[in-house]
């Protein structure tokens, strides 16, 4: 029976080397595969975009230092969520915030996010109607839906809000309550929508039956957009909002963004997106649930109904109770008053139908979002609403503060430092210096590829302090090599053969390296937490390179030296190996230093 092979005393160093080489090659391949072949530079090295925000409020007392500080913190978390994108947010004067975003990001998307107030409210729907709908030009031919049945059409003098849904305008699950007749291409509005008489015109049909409402002059004058909107209104508009609701034209962008009102009163608002070519205007009740009660917001893909990307909300205790209460009340009413509107920055994102009380403390915002729109919306909702409204006073492109010459000078300084470390290693450690150089190259490849991938992944920007952190990491990595090399030399000086010396030196060197790297990493972590702005970039780079030093020394340096210790060049102590016992002043093993037992001494004496 064959006996299993025993594990070598020095382990299997080839496996560790293969692992780190595979990881390094994989990261480099991923870097080229994703197109992130260069680290993203900070605004001080590559320039970027500067956005000037000016606070505005109807109450002058609202623009205070505390509110400006809160707004600055929220905007900084939005554009610098991971703390390493090197975006600069600072106040200037009493009512101005300057936001500097490094080059390489989406300028328009960043401008939209930093200025978005992100005030989220849940309001019950009181009435809804299309806005900006116009009737087609009369053709002298009766439309197909006109059946001549007077009972199916309201009179032209009917009130603007009757509380009864018009024919063909049933409410859907998403709360889209406008009639489907307007969605059909080339379909003219029915008499029910226009308020005109349903009797066919005598001139159009050739019938002798006269109709007062079918005179040529009436047929030549199409109803106005306001008349169409009034006739298609569902629900009841409060008297105090009747004029504002009737004159609201949501087809104009400046009108949609200008709608506002107190939280404890009914307001009018516009839909955020057009449906079937027109916007909707809504009369909404007082705020039932506030966006400040949202504890978490995250994007998700609706794979069940195929509605696309959506934003999932999780409420805190207050929001959960309020949401369950309002949904319980709305579920007992008829459309459209059984709907609640999700209002973001005074625009209705959606107004879904409520079928029953929702007590789970969660909600979903749907609105035919793209993945980017859902991510941006969850970002601004998750970090909270701004206490003030801001206007974008200026958006300009910033040129690099240091310039290409200064950047080249910094890189040259780093290269000189690297060459000095390499030269010292070769002169002092000779053959072992090659191991140090190989370790530095592996560490540099890992650092460069990870920084490049982080630039495209989390927006990591390499600014000048981060470059300094990378240069400091050269010394940290070289220090780990020196600690291990010196431990091996100490064992050789004591007369130990090379292979046992490599294994005995590792436990002591490992403990020293881990303690040293732990202190460096702890300092970097504390600095990252307590600092802001560019200093965080230095701390992040220092922590990353310190962690990579541990990986390189464990998976590359130690296994490589173990393999080299089996080679004759190092095993025999060649003068150029860096482990020559004569140059190190090694002492030969003292075999006669053992203590002789009393019995052996007595025998010798006898």
N, C-alpha and C positions, 0 to 999 in steps of 0.2 A: 504494500500500500504506500503510495507516494505521500510524503509529508508536505504540508503547505509551506511555501516560502515565507520566511520571517521578514517582517518589515525592516528595512534598512535603518540604521541608527540615525542617519541624517535625513530620513523621510523621503518624500518624493518631490524634490524641488522643481522638476520639469512640469508638473501639473500646475503649480502656482504661476510659473512663467507663462505657460500656455494660456491660463485664464486671463492674466492682465493684458497680454498681447491681443487676445481676442476682443476684450472690452475696448482697448485703445483703437484697434482697427474698426470696430463697430461704431464707435462714437465719431470717428473721422468720416466713415462712410455715410452715417446719418447726417453729418454736417453738410456734406456735399449733396446728399439726396434731397434735403429740405431747402437747399439754396442759401442757407445761413453760413456762408463761408468766411464771413468777417464779423468780429464783435461789433455791436452797436455802440457808436461813440456818443459821449455826453455832449451837452450843449456847449461846454467850454472848449471842446476839441473839434466838433463838427458843426456847430451852430444848431439852429432849430427854429421853432415858432414861438413868438411872444404874443400873448393874448391879454388885452387890457379889459377888465370888467369894472363897470361903474355901478354901484348900488343905487337903487331907486326905491322910493316908498312914499305913499301918500301921507304917512306919519313921520315927520322929521325926527322924532325921538327914537324911532325904530332903528335908524342908522347910528348905532352906538358901537363902542369899542368891543363890548362883549359879543354882540351879534357878528361883527366883522371877524373876530377871532374864531367864532364857531364856523362861519362860512369858510374861512381859510383852511381850517382843519378838515372840513368835509371835502372841499375841492382837492386838497392834497391827497386824501385817501382815495378819491376817485381816479385821479390821473397817476398816482404813485402807490397803487394798492399794495404792491409787494415791497415797497420801500427801496427798490433798487433801480427804478427807471430813471432816476436822476432828474425828475421834474422839479422845478423850483416854483414855489408859491409863496408870495410875500405881499404884505399890505403896503400901500403907498398913500399917504395922506389919510383923510378921514373916511373916504367912501370908495377907494379904488383898490383892486387886487390885481397884481401882475402875475401871470402864469407863463413860465418858460418851459417848453416841451422839447426834448432833444429831437434832432433830425432822424427820420426813418419811420416815424409813426404816421398814422392817418390824421392829417392836419384837420380836416373837416370834422371827423368823428370826435377828435379831442376838443375842438371848439364847441361842438354841440354838448358834450358831456359836462364841461366845466361851467357852462352857463345855464344848464338846465336846473330849474328850481327843484323839480321832483316832488311837488306837493301832491300827495295821493289822498283822494277822498272816495268814500262809497256813499252815494246818494240815491234815494228812491226816485224812480221815474214817474213824473206826473203826466207828461204829454210828449209826443214825438211827431215830427212831420218832416217831409223832405224840404230842402232849401235850394233855391236856384233852379227849380224845374220850370221849363217853359213849354207851352203848347206848340205843336207844329202849325205851320201856316195852313189856313183853310184851303181845301181843294175843290169844294163844291160837290163832293161825293161823300155820302154818309159813311162813317167808320163801321167796321165789321161788328164791334161789340154793341152798337146801338140797335136795340131791338124794338124800340117804340113803346116800351112798357113804362109808363110814368111812375109806377109804384117803386121801381128800383132805383130811382134817382132822387137825391135831395134837391131842394130848390136852390136857385142861385143866391137867395138872400138868407141861407141857413147860417147859423152862428159859426165862427171860426173853429170852435172846439165843441163838439157835440157829445163826446165821451163814448161814441159808438164807432167801432172800426168800420171802415168802408169796405165795400165788396172787393174781394180779392186781396185784402191786406191783412192776412192772418199773421199772428206773431209766431216767430220761429224760436228754436231753442237758444239761439244766439241773440235773440232780441231784435232781429232785423225785421221791423214791423211795417215796412213800406210795401205797397202792392207790387206783385210780380208783373203787372201789366207794363210798368215802366221799364222793366228789364228786357223785354222782348224788343229786338231791333226792328225798327220800322213800324212799331205799333203805336197808333195814336191814342191819347188818353180817352178813356171812356167817358160818357156823360156823367157818370157818378163822380169821376175825378174832376170834371170841369164845371159842374154845376149847371150846364146848359140843358135845354130841353131834350128829351130822348126822342121826340117825334121827328121823323125824317123830314127834311126840307122839301117843300113843294117844287122848288126849282131843281133840286137834285134828283127827285124821283118821278117827276112829271105828274104827280097826284094832284087832284084838285082840292084835297083837304087842306084848308088853311091852318097855319100855326103861327101864333103871335111871337113865339120864341124862335121861329125859323125864318125870320125875315132876312133878306140878303145883307142888310147892314149889320145885323147881329152875327151872321156867319163870317163876315169879313173882318170882325174884330175879335182876335183870339183872347182868351182870358190871360190876365197877368200872372207873373210868378207868385205874387202874394195871394191872389185868388186861388190858384192851384194848391198852394201850401195850406191855406185855410181849409179848403175842402177836404184835403187828405190828412188833416190833423187827427191823431188818435189820442184819447185821454182828455183831461180837463186842465186848461191853463188857468192858474190863479189870476184873479182880476188885476192884482198889482203888476203882473208880468204880461198882461195881454198885449199892450203896445210894444214892449220890447221884443216879445216873441213874434209878433206879426211882422215887424220890420227887420228882424234879424236875417242877414244874408250870409250864410256860412260858406258860400262859394268864394269869398274873398279871404285870402290868407291873413291879412291884417285884422279882419273881424274875428276870425277863429281864435287867434292868439290873444285878443284883447278882452275876452269875456272873463269876468271875475265877479265876486260877490262875497258877502259875509257867510261864515260857516253855519250860522244858526237861522238862516233865511233861505227861501226858495230863490233859485237863480235860473238863468238860461245859459245854455252851452251848446257847442258844436261838436260833431263827431270828428275824430282825429284823422280818419281816412275816408275817402269817397267810396260809396258802394253803388254799382251800376251807373256810374257817371255823375253822381250828385252826392252832396253831403246831407247829413241830417241835423236838424236843430231840435233840442230837447228842453223841456221845462223840468227842473229837478227840485226835489225837496231838500230840507236841511241835511247837513252831514250826519250820517248815522255811524260810520266808522272812519277813523282817521288813519292816515298813513304812518303816523308815529307809533301806532299799535302793531305795526308789522315788525316781527323779530327776525325774520329770515326771508330772503328772496333768492331764487335760483332758477336758471333757465332749464327747460326740459323739452323733449320731443314727444308729441302726442302720437303714439303709434297705434292707439285703439281706434280713434275716429278719423285719423289722417288729417287733423286740422293744422298740422305743422308745428312750428315752435311756439312755446307758450312760457309764461312766467309763473312759477308756483310760489305762493305766499304762505307764511306761517305767522299766526298772530300770537301776541302775548295773552296774559290772562284777561286783561280789560278788553282787548280786541276780540277775543273768542266769545265772551259773553255778549258784547254788543252785536257781533255778526250773527250769532244764533238768534238774538231777539229780532233784528230787522228782517232776516230771512223768514222767520216764523210768521211775521206780520204780512210780508209780501206774498207768501204762498197762498193766503186765503183770498187774494184779490184777483180781479180779471185783468188781462193785458190791456194796455201796457203798464198799468200800475202794479203789476206783479213782477216787474223787472227792477233791478238796481243797476245804476250806472257806475262804472269804474272811471273816475275822473282824474287825469294826470295833467297837472299844470293847466287847469281850466278847460281841457279838451277831453271828450268822452272817448276812451279807448274801446270800450265795448259796453253793452247793456244787456246781459244775459237774463233769461227767464228763470225765475225761482219756482221750483216744483215742490219744495218742502224745506223745513228748517235744516240749517247746516250747522252742526254743533261740534265738528271736529277741529275747529280752530285753524282751518286752512282754506285757501281759495286759489283760483287759477285765473290769470289774465290771458285771454286769447284775443288776437287781433291780426291774424295772418302775418305774423312776424317772420323775418328772416332770422337765421342763427345769430348774426351780429346784432340785430335790433333787440332780440330777446336777451342777449348777454349784456348789452348796454343798459337796458331797462332794469334788469336785476341788479346791475352794478349801482346805479343811482338810487334805487329803492333800498338796497341793502345798507348803504352808507348813510341814508337819511336825507331829509329835505333841507334845503338851505333856508335860513331864517329870513332872508331878504331876496328880493328879485334883482337880477343883474342884467345890465345891457352891455353888449360887446362893443366897447368904444373903438377898439383898434385891434387888428390882427396883422402882424408883420413878421417877416423872416429875419432871424438874427444871424449875423455872421459869426464865425468862431472867434472866441475871445483870445485864444492863444495863437491861432493860425497854424498853418501847416509847418512853418519853420520851427515853431516851438515844439510841436508834436514830434517832428523828426529829431530835434535835440533831445527830447526825453527818451525816445527809443534808442538813440545812440548811447545815451548814458546807461541805459539798461543793458545794452549789448556789451559795453565796456566792462561793466560789473560782472557779467556772465563770463567774459573772456578771462578776467582776473581770477575768478574762482576756478576755471578750467586749468589755467596755467599753474596756479598754486597746487591743485590736486595732482597734476602730472609731475611737478618737480618734487613734491614732498612724498607722495604716495606711489608714484611711478605706475606700476601695473594696476594697482588698486584704483588709481585715478581714472582709468578707463571705465571702471564700474561706476564711479561717481558721475562721470560725463554721461554715460548711458542712462543712469537714473534721472539726471536733470532733463534729458531729452524726452523721456517717457512722461515725466511730470509736466513738461512744457506742452506736449501734445495733448494730454488730458485737460490741462487748464484751458488751452486755447479752444479746443472743441467744445468744452462745456460752456465757456463764456459765449461762444458764437451761438450755441443752441439756446442758451438762456436769453440772449438778446431777442430772438424771434419768439420764444415761449412766454416769458414773463416780463419782457421789456427791459431786461438788465442793460444798463448803459455804462460803458467804460469811460469814466472821467479821469481827470488827472490824479486825484487821491486814490482811485482804484488801481491805476498804473503803479503808483507808489507801493500799494499793498502787494501787487504781483512781484515787484522787485524785491521787497522784503522777504517774500516767500522763497527766493533763491537762497538766501542765507539760512532760512529754516531748514530747507531740504539738505543743503550742504552740511549743516550742523548734525543732522541725523546720521549722515554717512560717516562723519568724523568720529562720532561717539562709538559706532560699531567697529570701525577700523582700529581705533585705539584699544578697544577691549581685546580684539584679536591679537594685536601686537603685544599687549601685556601677557597674554597666555603664552605666546611664543617666547618672550623673554624669560618666562618661568621654566622654559625647557620643554613645553608640551609640543607634540607633533601638530602639523597644521590642521588636519581634519578634526581631531578632538578639540583643538583650540577654537575652531570656528563654532563648534557646537556648545562649548562651555562659555564662550564669550557672549552668545546670543541672549541668554536669560538676563544677565546684568545690563547689557546694552538696551534690550527691549524695555526694561523697566524705566531706565533713564529717558529713553525717547518718548515713551508714552506720557510720563510726567511732564516733560518739557512741552510736548504738543498739546497736552490738556490745558496747561496754563495759557499758552498762546490762544487756543480756541476759546477758552473762557473769557479772556480779555476781549477778543473779537466779538463774542456774543453780547457781553455787557455793553460794549461800545455801540453795537448795532441797535440795542434796545433803547439806550438813553440818549442817543444822538439823532440828528435829523439831517436831511439834505445830503451834501456830498460826503460827509463823514461816514454815513451809512454805506456808501459805495466802498470806501476803504475797509471798513469792518467786514463787509460781506466778502470781499476778495481775500482778505487775510484769513477769515474762517474757512473759506473754500479751499485755499491752497494748503492750509494746515491739515485739513482732513485728507486731502490728496497725498500729503507727505506720509501719513500713516499707511495709506494703501500702497504707495510705492515701496516703502521700506520693508513691509511685510510680504508683499507679493512679487517684488522684483529684486531688490537689493540682496536680501537674505538668501533667497533661492539661487540667485546668480553666483554669489560667493561660494555657496555650498558646492555648486557644480565646478567652479574654477578650482576649488581645493582638491579636486580629484585629478587635476591635470599636473603633469610632471613639472611644468614651468613654475607653478606656485608651490607644489608639494615639496619640491627639492629646495625651495628658497632661493630661486635665481636672484642675482643682484638687482635686476630690473623689475622684479615682481613686487617690490615694496615690502616683502616679508623675509628678507635675508636675515637669518639668525645672527650672523656676525655683525652686520650693520646695526642691528637692534641691541647688541650686547647681551645675547641670550646666555644663560648659565646652563651648563650640561646637567643632566639629572644626577642627583647625589644619591647613588644607590646605597652607600655605606652609612647613610644618616639614620638608618633604622636602629632602634634601641635593641641592644642584645639582652636576652633574658638572663637572669642570675645563673640558671643551670648551665647555659652555654659558656658563660664566663668561667664557671667553676671547672668545667671539663677542660677548657683551654689552659687554665692554670695548672691543673693536674698533669 
